[in-house]
Amino acid sequence: MTPVLYIVIPCYNEEAVLPVTAPMFSEKIISLINAGKISSRSRVLFVNDGSRDSTWAIIEKLAAKSEYFTGISLSRNRGHQNALLAGLTEAADKCDITVSIDCDGQDDINAIDKMVDEYLSGAEIVYGVRSSRKSDTFFKRSTAQSFYKLLNRMGANVVYNHADYRLLSSRVLKELAGFKEVNIFLRGMVPMVGFKSTCVYYERKERLAGKSHYPLRKMLSLAVDGITSLSTKPLRMITAFGFIVAVISFAGILWSVIMRLLNSTVAGWASIISIVCFFSGIQLLSLGVIGEYIGKIYLETKARPRFIIEKRTGESEDDRGSGK
């Protein structure tokens, strides 16, 4: 029996690129159906992440023209990870496998064929991994590679050069639904699920239209979320550093007492100021890291919904009002 595939695509202000890439996704679905690899009930699921432009209107038009397109719209912008999770959750009961991919056309859509083949061969998770970063600028390449290395060193288990282009089986989606945390980082959560996994390598292209919505600021924020959501290593590092500083401080106190007893003390304003500034900086940095974890705990204890679906394509106002 051929599996039902849902291609899940988060969208945020993508009115420029969506009309260009949407036909590519439908053509891929149709080609896989014709090849007998997936069921004719397979679909492309767009997730509108509170876009401020005409993204949702375009999704509705696409769904009205083709049975292979469907979509949901979140009540407000919740960020890429929550939008992706919303799409995976929506598709979980309707399909056998999902492939998540961005709508900008940079990820090689033909890699989906290899992902489906790996699934048919027994893999439950198939990661789309960039084979190289030669299309990136030096700054983008160096910061991205540092991003993955930092995450792994901090204890967040992620696949190197893998973003969110991956195939997940319904079995994995079911287990992933058991992760109830509000602060999600799917690149680190999916490997925690386990099951048989493999990688498919591909060349990443230039964005086909529009502009990137993932600047350095968001990448840094994602790194912080990934580390603090999946690892307590920064807290242990603070503890270890605090112990080292305490030992050095004790030695400094002992040295100052000996010097005082030997009447060898000399007033040193600069040294005092330097020491005070150093320890003040360390304390503030440590408090900042601890505060980040406390903030995460604060949000987790509230247990707020990670996303709220406001609309679905093909759904009338009466349907939404009656809760259908």
C-alpha positions in Angstrom: 0.0 0.0 0.0 1.5 3.4 -1.0 1.9 5.9 1.8 0.0 9.2 2.0 2.5 12.1 1.9 1.9 15.6 3.3 4.5 18.2 2.4 4.4 20.8 5.2 5.5 24.3 4.4 5.6 27.1 6.9 5.0 30.6 5.3 5.6 34.0 6.7 5.2 37.0 4.3 5.9 34.9 1.3 3.7 36.6 -1.3 6.7 37.1 -3.6 7.9 33.5 -3.7 4.8 31.4 -3.1 3.4 31.7 -6.7 6.8 30.6 -8.0 7.4 27.6 -5.8 3.8 26.3 -5.3 3.6 24.8 -8.8 7.0 23.0 -8.1 5.5 21.4 -5.0 2.3 20.2 -6.7 4.4 18.9 -9.7 6.5 16.9 -7.2 3.4 15.4 -5.6 2.0 14.4 -9.0 5.3 12.9 -10.2 5.6 10.8 -7.1 1.9 9.7 -7.5 2.5 8.8 -11.1 5.6 6.8 -10.1 3.5 4.8 -7.7 5.6 5.8 -4.7 2.8 7.7 -2.8 -1.0 7.8 -2.6 -3.2 10.1 -4.6 -4.5 11.4 -1.3 -1.1 13.1 -0.7 -1.2 16.9 -0.3 0.8 20.1 0.0 0.0 21.7 3.4 0.8 25.4 3.7 1.0 27.0 7.2 0.4 30.7 7.3 2.3 32.0 10.3 0.4 35.2 10.8 1.7 36.9 7.6 1.0 40.6 7.2 0.9 40.4 3.4 -1.3 38.5 1.0 0.2 35.1 1.7 -3.0 33.6 3.1 -5.1 34.9 0.2 -2.7 33.2 -2.2 -2.9 29.9 -0.3 -6.7 30.1 -0.4 -6.6 30.6 -4.2 -4.2 27.7 -4.7 -6.4 25.4 -2.6 -9.5 26.5 -4.6 -7.7 25.7 -7.9 -6.1 22.4 -7.0 -7.1 19.4 -4.8 -3.4 18.9 -4.0 -3.2 22.2 -2.0 -4.5 22.7 1.5 -3.7 25.2 4.2 -4.1 26.4 7.7 -3.7 29.9 9.1 -2.5 30.6 12.6 -4.2 33.3 14.7 -0.9 35.3 14.9 2.8 35.0 14.2 4.2 32.2 16.4 7.6 31.7 14.8 8.9 29.2 12.3 9.2 26.3 14.8 5.7 26.6 16.2 4.3 27.1 12.6 6.1 23.9 11.5 4.8 22.0 14.5 1.2 23.2 13.8 1.5 21.8 10.3 2.9 18.5 11.5 0.2 18.2 14.1 -2.5 19.0 11.5 -1.2 16.4 9.1 -0.4 13.7 11.7 -3.9 12.0 11.5 -4.2 12.3 7.7 -0.9 10.8 6.4 1.7 8.2 6.7 4.7 10.5 6.2 5.4 14.2 6.2 8.2 16.2 4.6 8.8 19.6 6.0 10.5 22.2 3.8 10.7 26.0 3.4 8.7 27.7 0.6 11.6 29.8 -0.7 12.8 27.1 -3.1 16.4 26.9 -1.7 16.1 23.3 -0.6 16.3 20.8 -3.5 12.8 19.5 -3.9 14.1 16.5 -5.8 15.6 15.2 -2.6 12.1 14.3 -1.6 12.3 11.3 -4.0 15.3 10.0 -2.2 13.6 10.6 1.2 10.6 8.6 0.2 12.8 5.8 -1.1 14.6 5.7 2.3 11.3 5.5 4.1 10.2 2.7 1.8 13.4 1.0 2.7 12.6 1.2 6.5 13.8 4.6 7.7 11.4 6.4 10.1 13.3 9.7 9.9 15.2 11.1 6.9 17.3 14.2 7.4 17.9 16.6 4.5 21.5 17.6 4.9 23.4 20.2 2.9 26.4 18.7 1.1 28.2 22.0 1.0 27.8 25.7 1.7 29.5 27.1 -1.4 26.5 29.2 -2.3 26.7 31.1 1.0 28.7 34.2 1.7 31.8 33.8 3.9 29.9 35.4 6.8 26.8 33.3 6.4 28.9 30.1 6.1 31.1 30.8 9.1 28.2 31.8 11.4 26.1 28.8 10.3 28.9 26.3 10.9 29.6 28.0 14.3 25.9 27.7 15.1 25.9 23.9 14.7 29.2 23.4 16.5 28.0 25.5 19.4 24.8 23.6 19.7 26.5 20.3 19.8 29.2 21.4 22.3 26.4 22.8 24.5 24.7 19.4 24.6 22.0 20.0 22.0 22.1 16.9 19.8 21.6 18.2 16.2 22.5 16.9 12.8 25.3 19.0 11.3 24.2 21.2 8.4 20.6 20.0 8.7 17.9 22.7 9.2 14.2 21.6 9.0 14.1 19.7 5.8 13.2 16.2 6.8 10.9 13.3 6.4 9.0 12.0 9.5 6.8 8.9 9.6 3.5 8.9 11.3 5.0 6.8 14.1 7.6 9.5 14.8 4.8 12.2 14.7 2.9 10.3 17.3 5.8 10.1 19.6 6.7 13.7 18.9 3.2 14.7 20.1 4.3 13.5 23.5 6.8 16.4 23.8 4.6 18.9 25.6 7.2 21.7 26.2 6.3 25.2 25.0 9.9 26.2 24.1 10.4 23.9 21.1 13.5 23.3 19.0 12.6 20.6 16.5 16.2 20.2 15.2 17.1 18.9 18.6 13.8 17.2 19.6 13.5 15.0 16.5 16.8 13.1 17.2 15.6 12.5 20.8 12.6 10.5 19.4 15.0 7.8 18.1 14.0 5.1 15.6 15.9 4.3 12.5 17.2 7.4 10.7 19.3 8.3 7.8 20.5 11.3 5.8 19.9 12.5 2.2 22.5 15.0 0.9 21.6 17.8 -1.5 22.9 21.2 -2.9 21.1 24.2 -1.5 20.2 26.9 -4.1 19.7 30.6 -4.1 16.3 31.9 -2.9 14.0 32.1 -5.9 12.2 35.3 -4.9 11.6 37.6 -2.0 14.0 38.0 0.9 15.1 35.9 3.8 13.3 36.1 7.1 16.1 34.6 9.0 18.8 37.2 9.7 21.7 36.8 12.2 19.6 38.1 15.1 17.0 35.3 14.6 19.8 32.7 14.2 21.3 33.7 17.5 17.9 33.6 19.2 17.3 30.1 17.7 20.7 29.0 19.1 19.8 30.3 22.6 16.4 28.6 22.4 18.0 25.3 21.3 20.7 25.3 24.0 18.4 26.3 26.9 15.6 24.1 25.8 17.6 20.9 25.4 20.7 21.2 27.7 21.6 22.2 31.2 25.3 22.4 30.3 25.5 26.2 30.5 24.4 26.0 34.2 27.1 23.4 34.8 29.7 25.6 33.1 28.7 28.4 35.4 29.0 26.2 38.4 32.5 25.0 37.3 33.6 28.5 36.5 32.3 29.7 39.9 34.3 27.0 41.6 37.5 28.0 39.7 36.9 31.7 40.6 36.3 30.8 44.2 39.6 29.0 44.4 41.4 31.9 42.8 39.7 34.4 45.1 40.7 32.3 48.1 44.3 32.3 46.9 44.0 36.1 46.4 42.7 36.6 49.9 45.5 34.4 51.4 48.1 36.4 49.4 46.7 39.8 50.6 46.8 38.6 54.2 50.4 37.5 53.9 51.4 40.8 52.2 49.6 42.7 55.0 51.5 40.8 57.7 54.7 41.5 55.9 53.8 45.2 55.6 54.3 45.0 51.8 50.9 46.3 50.8 50.7 49.1 48.2 47.6 51.0 47.3 46.4 50.0 43.8 43.3 51.7 42.6 43.6 50.3 39.0 43.9 46.8 40.2 40.9 47.1 42.5 38.8 48.6 39.7 39.8 45.9 37.3 39.0 43.1 39.7 35.6 44.7 40.6 34.7 45.2 36.9 35.7 41.6 36.0 33.7 39.9 38.8 30.7 42.2 38.2 30.7 41.2 34.5 30.9 37.6 35.4 28.1 37.8 37.9 25.8 39.7 35.4 26.6 37.2 32.7 25.8 34.3 35.0 22.6 35.9 36.2 21.6 36.4 32.5 22.1 32.7 31.8 20.2 31.6 34.9 17.5 34.2 34.1 17.1 32.6 30.6 16.4 29.2 32.2 14.0 30.8 34.8 12.2 32.5 31.9 11.8 29.1 30.2 10.5 27.6 33.4 8.0 30.4 33.7 6.6 29.8 30.3 6.5 26.1 30.7 4.5 26.3 33.9 1.9 28.4 32.2 1.4 25.7 29.6 0.0 28.1 27.0 -0.9 26.6 23.6 2.0 26.6 21.2 -0.2 27.7 18.3 -3.9 28.5 17.6 -5.3 27.7 14.2 -7.7 30.4 13.1 -8.6 29.3 9.6 -8.4 26.3 7.2 -8.8 26.4 3.5 -12.2 25.4 2.3 -13.7 26.2 5.7 -16.6 28.7 5.8 -17.3 31.3 8.4 -20.2 29.1 9.6 -17.9 26.2 10.1 -15.5 28.3 12.1 -18.3 29.7 14.2 -19.7 26.3 15.0 -16.3 24.9 15.9 -16.3 22.2 13.1 
